[in-house]
Each structure stands twice: as C-alpha cells, then as structure tokens.
Amino acid sequence: MGTDTVLRAESIVKNYPGVQALKSVDFDLLRGEVHALVGQNGAGKTTLVEIIAGSVPLDSGTIYVEGVKCDFLDPARSIELGIQTVHQENQLVEDITVAENILLYDLPRTSYRLFSLRSCIRAADQLLQQLGIDVKPGARVSSLTFVEKKLISIAKAFSRQAKILILDEPTASLDSNGKQALFSLIRRYSALGLSTIYISHHLNEIFEISDSVTVFKDGVRVSTRRTAETDVNTVIPEMIGRSSQSLYVRDKTARQTLAERSLLEVVDFHREGTVDHVSFSIRAGEIFGIAGLVGAGRTELAQLIFGVDQRESGSLLLDGKEITPRTPFDAVDKGIGFLTEDRKDSGLVLIQPVYENITLVRLVKEIKARIRSFLNPTRERSAAETVVKQLDIKTPTVLQKVINLSGGNQQKVVLGKWLFAGSQIIIFDEPTVGVDVGSKSEIYRLIESLANDGKFIIIISSDNPELVAVCDRIGVMRTGRLCAELEGNQITEENIVNHSLGLASAGKEEST
Amino acid sequence: MKLPLRRVEGKELELNLSLLLFITILVVATAAWIVNPRFMRIGNLINILQQISVLGIVACGVGMLLISGQIDISVGNQVSLMGIVMALIIERGGRIPPDAANAWMIQWSIPFAVIVTFVLGAVLGTVTGLVVIKSRAHSFIVTLALGSVYRGLALLISRGGSFTLHGRFTLLGRTRIMGFLPVSIIFLAFVVLLTTVLLKYTRYGRFLYSIGGNRKAAYVSGIKTTAVTMRGFITVGLLNALAALILISRVGTALAGTADAYSLDALAAVVVGGVAITGGKGTALSLFLGVLLIGIVGNALVVMNVNPHLRGILIGLIIIGSVTFSGLSEHKSRT
C-alpha cells in the first residue's frame, strides 16, 4: 500500500444553526486504503463527506486533493477531481441498460456523433470484467437485484476516473452474500489504487474491510488508527466519549409510587419489513425511551401505534382496556399525541398563525364531543395565549405565523397543540432535533413536568445522552425488534450503543 | 426583536392584495367612466354584478377547494352538463299538451328540474372527489379527464343540439325584485357570505386551510383529510348546480358547451383573488374582488367600445400581475 496522501482535509469547521457539526477536523486519506468513519448519529462523519463531495460548503478549513489546494468545491468540481459518492439509496436510472447507466455522463458516440448502444455495451463490459462484476451490461437496471444495483452504482463511479470513492452505509439492506460480493469488489479496486471512505454503523463490517478507522464524536475527530491495531473495545468507548456533561440532569428518585398507577401496554405491534412484534409497557408518569440506529424501525413503530400506518398486528391497552387507534382521528379521540420527527413536514402548518396550530387538534377532538362547528376566534386566541405562556413560547403574538419562529419554539407549538387537546399519552419522535441548546433543556423540563402530571411519555431519540438524561427506562430497537430494555443503572450510553449495534455481551442473551 | 415587525409587514401585505385589487377595480372603472359616462350608471353596475353572478358562484366553490390544495378544472363542463339536463327536463315539460291527464307535469317540471340539477351537482361532486381520492393522481389531471367525460355526456344527451326553455323558468336569471335588483345578485351575495362564514368561522373552513397548508400535519393532527376533501368537491358540485340554474335561466337555451369557459375563468378569478395554487391561503373577500375585477374588465371594454377580444389578453396580464405580487410579498415576509 502506498503511503502518499490522496486527500487531506485541514481544520474543517462547519456550523449549522444551533450546532457546530465539525469543530476543526483534520483528516487524511491514503492512496488505495479503505478508511472507515465511525461515530454516533450527529457525530459529524456525514457532514465531513458531504463537504468533501462538495454538496455542502465548509465554513473554514482547507481541502487538498493530491496535494493541490481546492479553494472551492461544488459537486461538479468534486467529481472532476475524481471524488465519487455512492449514496445509500439507489440512484440508477431504472429503465435503461446497465451499460448506459455506467457511462451516463460520457456516452461513447459514433463518428456521426450519434449514440451507439453497441459500443456503449462494449465499453461497459470491459469495465465490469475488470472489476469482476458478473452482470450483463445489456440488461435493464430494473431487472437487477438489489446487490447488483449496488455493485453497478460503484462501477458507475469507477467509470469516471474516480480516485476517491465515498460509500455511505453501502451494506444497508444487503444480506451476507451481497456483502461479500461488495467487499470483494472493494478489495479488487483498492488493489488498483482507488481510495475509499467507508461510513457504516456496523462495526463488524468495518473491522472486516477497512484499513484505517477514524472515530468521530460531537464534531471532533477522536482518533485515527490502523484497523489491525485496534478493536471494538477501543472504538466504542471513543464513540461514546467521557459522558458529555449533559446540560440537563433529571432527578429520577422518588418514583416509588409508580406501581399503583395506570398501566399502558403496547402489545405485539408488527408490520412486515419494518416493525417486528414489539411489546412493552409503561406506567403513568413514566418516561420510556426508544433508542436505536436510524432505520431500526422506531419511527415506524410510533406510526403504527398512532394509526398513521396500517399494522398487521398490535394492540394498545390502558389498564387492560383496549384503546388501539385505527386512524390518527381515532388516536386523537383516545388522548394520544404524536410529535413527529420532522415538525415542518408533518407537525405544523407553517403558514398558519401560532394560535391556529395550537387549537387544531382540539378542534378535531370537538367533533366527537358534538361541539358546534362554529369557531370563536377570540376565545381561541386567548386559549392559545394561555398555552404560549404556560410553555413559554417566544412569539410576539399568537397571530405570528409559525414559520417565523425558531426551531425550539416551533417544537413547543407542536407540544402545545397536543397538550391543549388534553393528550394523556404522548409520543415524542426526535424531540430536540434542530433545537438550540437552551430550548433543549426547556423541552426536557416540560417533558418531565408532563410525566409528573401522570402522563405516559414515549421518547424516540437518536441522541443517546438525551435518552440517558431523561428516561426512566429505555428500549433499544434493532432491525425492527425491541432487542433490550434497560433500566436503573443499566441506562448508560455504552449499553445503548452495544445493543443498537448488536454487540451486546453482558446482560441479555440474544442471537443474530 | 425582529418578529413584531414581520407581523406588521405580513398583515400589511395581506391587506395589500385586497387593496391592490380594489384599486385596480377603481382604476378600470374610472377609465371606463371617463371614456363613457354610462358605465357608472347604476343600471350598468347592476348589469356587471348580474353578469358575474354565475362566475362568482362557481369561483367560490373552486376557491374553497383550492384553499384545501385541490384543483377542479371540470367546473365549466359540470355546469354545461347540468344546464343541458335541466333544460331538457323543462323543455319536455313544456311540450306536454295542457289538456292531458298529466297536465300537472307541466307545473312540476320546473321544480323537478331544479331538484334533479342539485342532485346531479352532488353526484358530480362525489364522483370527482372519489376519483381524485381513489386514483391518488393529481386533481388537476383527474378533473381534466373528468371534464372531458362531462363534456362528452352533455354532447351525447343533447345530440349536439340545444334545448330551449321557451320563456319558462326566468326567475333566477331574469327576474328583478321590484323591477330593479336581479335575483341572481341576491344568490351571489348569499354564496359570497356563505363562503366568508365557512372559511372564517367554521371548523370545516379551518380544516380546509390546514389541509391546504400542510396535508400531512393535518392528517397527523387527526383531521379526516379525505372526508374534508370529499366535502370540498361536493360543495363545488352543489354550487355548480346553482350556477347552472342561474345561467340557463338567464340565457334561455342550453348547448353542450354553454359554460365550458367557466372552468378556466373561475380558476383565473380565484388565482387573481389571491388563493395560492398550492393551497392554504386566500380569503373570501379577495376571492370576490378577483371575480369582480375579471367581470369589470369585460364590461368596461364593451362600454369603452374597445375591441372586446382584448379581454383575454388583459385577463392574462392581470393574472400574471396578481400572482407576481403574491409571490413577491411571500418572499418578503419570509426573509
């Protein structure tokens, strides 16, 4: 393996509103190596590769490609420099041939400048043979298997004189044969001198395929090591770090009286392919966290519970009485609230004023209560003002359009609408994404006071320190299953990470 | 804080569209008045209102629907079809010999036609709504297709010919209360008022805005989005029925394509009236002003003795102007 550096990133800084995604990160990529980036959600690894691929501008820092300083990177420039990204999703054109896809940006032409499928297929065939991919170049992409599509995506990147290949979660939805096919391709082209940046949550894969591992945490590069010189037990503590001082500390004592309280049982929720027979239960006043990697089926579970998606099985029991909602309308009627993970997409009507957003669910609830269908805007506004005061939502008036509020205040408006409707069971999906640090602890305090009022709280979060700080119990989901339940002093970031990655050693037994 | 400023700005801008429409209406009216003083005669003004009553009623339905994010460009064809059916019934009723045993049918043919028209309106609305919901296709395409179906039905029923009322059923279109105020204007006023109340003061109206503003959020908030959409399309069908009655009553004959132009005219009026094509925005007042502006432009051209074929060009320019204004104010209020 050569020792020359293909890509060097120096003191890269990237800020997003409310968070510093990268805090002066250095990164070197050597020729022909497979360099893995690991870290928890939001650690900064994706931001770094986005900057390298030119899809996100950096705030400060310098990038050198083969020793040449690049002042400006956009996707086109980055591709010109030989940097190719293979995304998690399939980005091939389904209705044309494999060969055309591979050579899409540089289609061979005849002497009359016409497109020639025959020479296209010939060129693609050569490349595929070189890479050892056993796919017919004349086949339509839509007829390929998922693995074949993945391999073709990589071959396509290769056709454009790639020097650096960025693979983002390449093994997502691949079975073990698919993985082996992918790995043998990576090994083959590495031998040809191509460098790879490999992002994955799956540490076992990383130890199988990579030459170096760089660990990220909270926008900082923690370490870079040769893979051969390190192991899982070194990497995981680095990913978690010394427990970052959480701004919020919750007093979890004094919850002795829980046993007599009402019980909410989530029984056997199942939907093929996303959620795999999940059951758990919570007492009123308890905060139950659901941890797991992105794609573990957590949001899907919440959507099943709330009736957004159709389930194959599952029931919700409150003190033994069935309250399973069939639709969101039904869920609202039964006192369930759902703060979705993307408040702009499905939580708020951004172009409507604060008060209309706050009263919306209550209006829905009044249908069943047979309250006359006329509105009283004055009363609505004063009611909304009470909610605004109670949750300390910072807005000049309740007539302000929600779009003009900050992320934290928008989130409080979503919470306000469920509280105003009198929800007893509240599901928070990623409650503090895009929320600044100050509002975060305010939201935690609100959640805690809701629990103290005897509501049932379920929090889905990828922010493990958040779960550790706030929850009484935490269920960890992996590939659709609830694979562990942690409570008391089992609640540590390390346990959560181990279970989400399927590396659980101590504690509960399980097979993969 | 910067926020209060924005609020003030937002309110001003919202007012401005209505204000702008109002000013434009005044300008057009003044111009017409200067060229031909007859324009400002009360008789002519009432004429204008009578002329826009059909468009206004259709546009109110289309406007409410568009606020919820759905478009219906089959409205003109619906009105034509209902006009044909209604005129057919009244014409047949008029042909029954008055001495026959079934003479009562002459008397009852008109109420029967009115009822059939409203039932047909509800049916057409239901069909449109169902197809939009079940096909999951965009309502623009669905109503484009259904419009073609309705036009075909109207042609089939009329066999390409026309039906005449023979001077019967003039109440809605031609009758004037105390020889002065046309009945159709009262119906227009009633529909505009109804739209105002529905949009501003009912739960249903709020749901229309919420669904148009963010369908997913509305659904997760528990709103039965498909039921509300369904009601929106049925409302359009019923208002179209009313429009068909007024139109045919005024014109006295029904052809298969009598009202087809209303499809795009109503949409134009609604868009000029500030309803965002993406939904979630618009008020009954500005909606009405949009209709009024479009009506006045047509009349003013005639009164000013300008080539009336200019109307299309002018209306096109008005639409572009209004939409540009809305776009600009939107942009401003977001930065």
Chai-1 contact restraints between the chains, C-beta under 6 A:
chainA,res_idxA,chainB,res_idxB,connection_type,confidence,min_distance_angstrom,max_distance_angstrom,comment,restraint_id
A,P328,B,Y219,contact,1.0,0.0,6.0,A-B,restraint_1
A,P328,B,V220,contact,1.0,0.0,6.0,A-B,restraint_2
A,P328,B,G222,contact,1.0,0.0,6.0,A-B,restraint_3
A,F329,B,G222,contact,1.0,0.0,6.0,A-B,restraint_4
A,F329,B,K224,contact,1.0,0.0,6.0,A-B,restraint_5
A,V332,B,G222,contact,1.0,0.0,6.0,A-B,restraint_6
A,T340,B,V220,contact,1.0,0.0,6.0,A-B,restraint_7
A,S346,B,K216,contact,1.0,0.0,6.0,A-B,restraint_8
A,S346,B,A217,contact,1.0,0.0,6.0,A-B,restraint_9
A,S346,B,V220,contact,1.0,0.0,6.0,A-B,restraint_10
A,G347,B,A217,contact,1.0,0.0,6.0,A-B,restraint_11
A,L348,B,A217,contact,1.0,0.0,6.0,A-B,restraint_12
A,V349,B,S210,contact,1.0,0.0,6.0,A-B,restraint_13
A,V349,B,G213,contact,1.0,0.0,6.0,A-B,restraint_14
A,V349,B,N214,contact,1.0,0.0,6.0,A-B,restraint_15
A,V349,B,A217,contact,1.0,0.0,6.0,A-B,restraint_16
A,I351,B,G213,contact,1.0,0.0,6.0,A-B,restraint_17
A,I351,B,G280,contact,1.0,0.0,6.0,A-B,restraint_18
A,Q352,B,G213,contact,1.0,0.0,6.0,A-B,restraint_19
A,L360,B,S210,contact,1.0,0.0,6.0,A-B,restraint_20
A,L360,B,S221,contact,1.0,0.0,6.0,A-B,restraint_21
A,V361,B,S221,contact,1.0,0.0,6.0,A-B,restraint_22
A,V361,B,G222,contact,1.0,0.0,6.0,A-B,restraint_23
A,L363,B,R203,contact,1.0,0.0,6.0,A-B,restraint_24
A,V364,B,G222,contact,1.0,0.0,6.0,A-B,restraint_25
A,V364,B,I223,contact,1.0,0.0,6.0,A-B,restraint_26
A,S373,B,T202,contact,1.0,0.0,6.0,A-B,restraint_27
A,S373,B,R203,contact,1.0,0.0,6.0,A-B,restraint_28
A,F374,B,Y201,contact,1.0,0.0,6.0,A-B,restraint_29
A,F374,B,T202,contact,1.0,0.0,6.0,A-B,restraint_30
A,L375,B,Y201,contact,1.0,0.0,6.0,A-B,restraint_31
A,P396,B,L3,contact,1.0,0.0,6.0,A-B,restraint_32
A,P396,B,P4,contact,1.0,0.0,6.0,A-B,restraint_33
A,P396,B,R7,contact,1.0,0.0,6.0,A-B,restraint_34
A,Q400,B,R7,contact,1.0,0.0,6.0,A-B,restraint_35
A,N404,B,L3,contact,1.0,0.0,6.0,A-B,restraint_36
A,N404,B,R6,contact,1.0,0.0,6.0,A-B,restraint_37
